[in-house]
Structures are given as C-alpha cells and as structure tokens.
C-alpha cells in the first residue's frame, strides 16, 4: 500500500476531531458541558477494536457493526452522566470527566484479558490489543494523489446532519430553547431530562463514532492500546470551543487542528517534542477568546462614558 | 466476604493507612479549600487541575534551579497564581466563558508542563519530615498529622484562616454575596467581578500550595501524569461537602483515603485487581456526588457570569 500523503493524513485525522466537535456542539446547544470526550472516545475505540477483531462478516458490515457498537457503548457511558444529572443533580461537568478516568481503567482491564481486547499472541512487554484484520479497516479513496479515508465523508455527513437537525427541526429548536432559557423551555413543555439527556447521549455517541473512525482510520495504528486515543477527544473539544458552537465553523477548525497534529509528527523528526501541538492549540483557543472580550470591555467603557 | 472484611479492618487499624491517607489528602485539602473560596464567590473553577499541575511543575523547576525548598515554594505559589490570573482576568474582566477558559487552561497546562519538563528534566529536592514532639505520639493519627513533610503543616493555619476570611470579614461577606446574589451585591456597591477575581486568585495560591506539596512534599519528582485528575477530585470534595468548608475538607480527606487505599492495601499483602484500585477514587467521587450533590445548597449564582444590567 502506498503512503497516504500529508493531505490524506491530515484529512483522515480531521474526521474524528470533527465528529467529536459536532457532538460537543449538540450538548453545548442544550446548555450542557460534556468534557469527557477523551474517555468516551477511548471506549469507542475499544468497542470498535473488539467488534473489528471478532465479527466474522464481510467488510462493510464489520465496519458498520463496529461503529454501531462504539456509538452505543460511548452513548451509554455519557448516558450515565445524564442519568446522574437529571435524577441526582450531579453536575455533568464533573461526572463526564470523572467517568473518563474510570473508562481508562476499564479499557486497561480489557487489555489484560484475552476474551476482551488482549492480543492472543502478545509479544510486547506492554499489553497490546489484537491486530485489526484488513476487513475491519476503513477503505480509502484517492484524491489528487492522496489516500483519503472514507471517514472524512462520514464526518462531513454527520456534521451536516447535526447542523440541520439543530437549526431546522422541532427537536433542534427544543434543544436550543433548553440551552438558551431552561425556564422558558419548561413552560413550553420541553422536558429537560429527555431533551438534555438525549443531547448528552448524542454527544457521547458522537465521541464513540469518532473513536470508531480513529481506530479504523489507520492513523492510530492497527491495534488497540491503552493510549490509543492520544488526546483526540480533548482536541475535538477544543475545536468545538474554537468554533463557538457552530457546526459550519467546526469544519475548517478541525482541519486546522488536524494539520497542526500531523505537522507535529514531522516536527518530531527535527527534535521538537510533539506535545507542542497541545500548547499551540490551547494558545490558539485562548488567543481567539481575547479579541471579542476586549471589544466587549471597550463597548462597556464607551457606554459608561456616554451615560455620565 | 469475611476475608474481605478482615482486610478492611487491617487497613483501618494500620498506622501507615493514616499517614498515607494524610499524604494523599493534603494536596486535595489545599486545593479544595481554594476551590471552596472560588465557588462561594460564584466561580466554578475547573482550571483547578491546571493550577495544581502548573504549581507542581514550577515548584519542581524552582527546586531544580536553586535546591532550596523555600524558593520552590515561592515558585509553586507563583505558578498557581499565574494560572488563576489568566482564569480570573479572562472570565471576570473580559467576560469569557469560565468553563471554556478553564478547559483550555487545563489542556494548555498539560501540554506546556510536559513539553518543558521533557526539555529541562527537573531534579527535585524533597522537603524534610518534621516530627512535632508529643503530638506525633498520639495513637493512630499522631504520626499522620504531625510527622509529615513540613509543607503539609501550612494546612493547619490555612483552614481556619480561610474560614475566618470568608465568614468573619467584610471581604468575605462581599465575596459570598457575589456568589449568592450578584445583582444585589452590585446595587449595594460591591464590585462583583473584582471580588470574584480575588477569590480565584486566592484559589490559585491554595492550588499553588497543593502543587508544591505534591512535588516537594509527597512525590519528590515531577511527572506529567502525577496530578491525574486530583483537581477534579478536589472539586468533587467541595460538592460532597455541600459548599461548607468543613465538609469540603472532610470530603478531601475521604477521597485522600481512597487514593491511598490501593498502595496501603497492597503493602499489607493483600491482592486486588489493580484497575479496580485505580478506578476507586474516581468511582467514589462519583458515588458521593450521587449521594450528596442534592444535600448541600450551592451558591445561587455558581457558574453564572455577572454582567451589570442583565438579570
């Protein structure tokens, strides 16, 4: 197989980032902060790897099944946070994140058992997952001489669908109403538990799908490991923050972040630590927070001068 | 089941359990005290994790540069304060979303400290253990409370001081008012956002102590994953404590016990699944929130930004 080319690599990395961001936007529009994407994505990777190595069915079906499994598992995981939020008022900011640490322990446990994730012939000192067979890997298409994963198309479709549902349907309207003014929403008969809980589950399922895309896309290697998610969840969350919860803006932002990420692998060859990506991305988010903030402060100053 | 009960009894009657619980709890107690102040003023300060991590790193840097523990302490305080400065100014002066700022700072701190630590590779000199005469001889808890690295002893004046500052001073009254009813506070002439910023700075300094203690007092080195969610566990402790200081401190000690549990359990010769032990503190933090999140009354304006003129 020929190498995917840098554009192909960037696009294939952008896909999971975009899906995570799109899911985050769903929760954010409902006024909920899901910040456990890293753990949800890790579980999605685990489910996709488990099904991908087990299911003895033709190629398209394996991938479909592993994506479904990933979405269900991660959706349920986020559903736990939703359940705690709406029955016991546990803040979802805390529960989603703490559940992420538990998810990491669960997948590590999975890597110690052959009937779960551990490779049947593990030769390495650390526990690695079973190698994914070729039929469980996302096929690619050629675009201007680059091998691009079909995951990119899936990610774009998911984002467009989410954007449409949020902006143009009744359920999206209810969800946004809940986020903008929970009291009005309740008067209008919107159930916070159903709509808000649904939004949280959907955002978890999106993180799971992103995990499936990441696992089968090739950039993450061909087997499950305990650190396979390697910050994709966090970076997808930053994409959503940077896009100010607008799905259309998330598309170019995901691409920029993916470029920074793949670029850092090349940088690593020149001796720059690849963790610089996290730094640059976080700085980018902070930097973009500043101009509107300063504008707001100036407006306020002008306002008080005019009044006095 | 009987064997399990016996092992728990063993753990509870061992001196080392209490010492180790206190070692793990100290970071959480420092952090939870600071977070409690910030939350009473109305800030859900999720950059607590970043503050602890940055302080843990800068104190390691200070120790590496000078070999002096006091300098390391100053560096740690400065590190925690720096993060709180960004958080406070961004969210309570520029009006940026406090969760967005907090999250971004968390990612930034993880990346930046790991990046610089890989370049510098700081060598840490640990703070010495100081035994307080007589008090250290109290059975069970004496060693735990009074024979520790001396940075831990900052806890004993800090907790009453924080209580006094928040409940018994004009400043504290303003601060709690900013967290309960910012509109009313504003009308009565309190600069709400200024008080909130100050509360975040106070939290930064407490987190600075937490991070310094973690590096200089407990671990003796800086590891990027050494903090691993402690800031969030401290946040859970504040919720567990129902936004009351003694509750938050108690919660932090309980979570400290669960953090220590794994190592104590194994040191006593018992076998347990390492992943179960690893997940235990987080599961317990979640479980206690399920049980107690509704019990306390959170500050009415917690997490809501204050903009004058808006209701």
HADDOCK unambig.tbl for C-alpha pairs under 7 A between the chains (distance, minus, plus):
assign (segid A and resid 84 and name CA) (segid B and resid 290 and name CA) 6.55 0.50 0.50
assign (segid A and resid 88 and name CA) (segid B and resid 290 and name CA) 5.76 0.50 0.50
assign (segid A and resid 88 and name CA) (segid B and resid 293 and name CA) 6.86 0.50 0.50
assign (segid A and resid 88 and name CA) (segid B and resid 294 and name CA) 6.50 0.50 0.50
assign (segid A and resid 89 and name CA) (segid B and resid 293 and name CA) 6.31 0.50 0.50
assign (segid A and resid 89 and name CA) (segid B and resid 294 and name CA) 6.30 0.50 0.50
assign (segid A and resid 90 and name CA) (segid B and resid 289 and name CA) 6.04 0.50 0.50
assign (segid A and resid 90 and name CA) (segid B and resid 290 and name CA) 6.15 0.50 0.50
assign (segid A and resid 90 and name CA) (segid B and resid 293 and name CA) 5.70 0.50 0.50
assign (segid A and resid 95 and name CA) (segid B and resid 286 and name CA) 6.43 0.50 0.50
assign (segid A and resid 98 and name CA) (segid B and resid 282 and name CA) 5.83 0.50 0.50
assign (segid A and resid 101 and name CA) (segid B and resid 282 and name CA) 6.82 0.50 0.50
assign (segid A and resid 102 and name CA) (segid B and resid 279 and name CA) 5.28 0.50 0.50
assign (segid A and resid 102 and name CA) (segid B and resid 282 and name CA) 6.57 0.50 0.50
assign (segid A and resid 102 and name CA) (segid B and resid 283 and name CA) 6.97 0.50 0.50
assign (segid A and resid 105 and name CA) (segid B and resid 275 and name CA) 5.34 0.50 0.50
assign (segid A and resid 105 and name CA) (segid B and resid 278 and name CA) 6.75 0.50 0.50
assign (segid A and resid 105 and name CA) (segid B and resid 279 and name CA) 5.98 0.50 0.50
assign (segid A and resid 109 and name CA) (segid B and resid 275 and name CA) 6.03 0.50 0.50
assign (segid A and resid 241 and name CA) (segid B and resid 100 and name CA) 6.77 0.50 0.50
assign (segid A and resid 273 and name CA) (segid B and resid 115 and name CA) 6.53 0.50 0.50
assign (segid A and resid 275 and name CA) (segid B and resid 111 and name CA) 5.57 0.50 0.50
assign (segid A and resid 275 and name CA) (segid B and resid 115 and name CA) 5.77 0.50 0.50
assign (segid A and resid 276 and name CA) (segid B and resid 111 and name CA) 6.52 0.50 0.50
assign (segid A and resid 276 and name CA) (segid B and resid 115 and name CA) 6.39 0.50 0.50
assign (segid A and resid 278 and name CA) (segid B and resid 107 and name CA) 6.62 0.50 0.50
assign (segid A and resid 278 and name CA) (segid B and resid 108 and name CA) 6.36 0.50 0.50
assign (segid A and resid 278 and name CA) (segid B and resid 111 and name CA) 5.07 0.50 0.50
assign (segid A and resid 279 and name CA) (segid B and resid 108 and name CA) 5.17 0.50 0.50
assign (segid A and resid 279 and name CA) (segid B and resid 111 and name CA) 5.18 0.50 0.50
assign (segid A and resid 279 and name CA) (segid B and resid 112 and name CA) 5.67 0.50 0.50
assign (segid A and resid 282 and name CA) (segid B and resid 104 and name CA) 5.52 0.50 0.50
assign (segid A and resid 282 and name CA) (segid B and resid 107 and name CA) 6.30 0.50 0.50
assign (segid A and resid 282 and name CA) (segid B and resid 108 and name CA) 5.19 0.50 0.50
assign (segid A and resid 285 and name CA) (segid B and resid 104 and name CA) 6.99 0.50 0.50
assign (segid A and resid 289 and name CA) (segid B and resid 96 and name CA) 6.74 0.50 0.50
assign (segid A and resid 293 and name CA) (segid B and resid 94 and name CA) 4.71 0.50 0.50
assign (segid A and resid 293 and name CA) (segid B and resid 95 and name CA) 6.20 0.50 0.50
assign (segid A and resid 293 and name CA) (segid B and resid 96 and name CA) 6.37 0.50 0.50
assign (segid A and resid 294 and name CA) (segid B and resid 94 and name CA) 6.29 0.50 0.50
assign (segid A and resid 297 and name CA) (segid B and resid 94 and name CA) 6.37 0.50 0.50
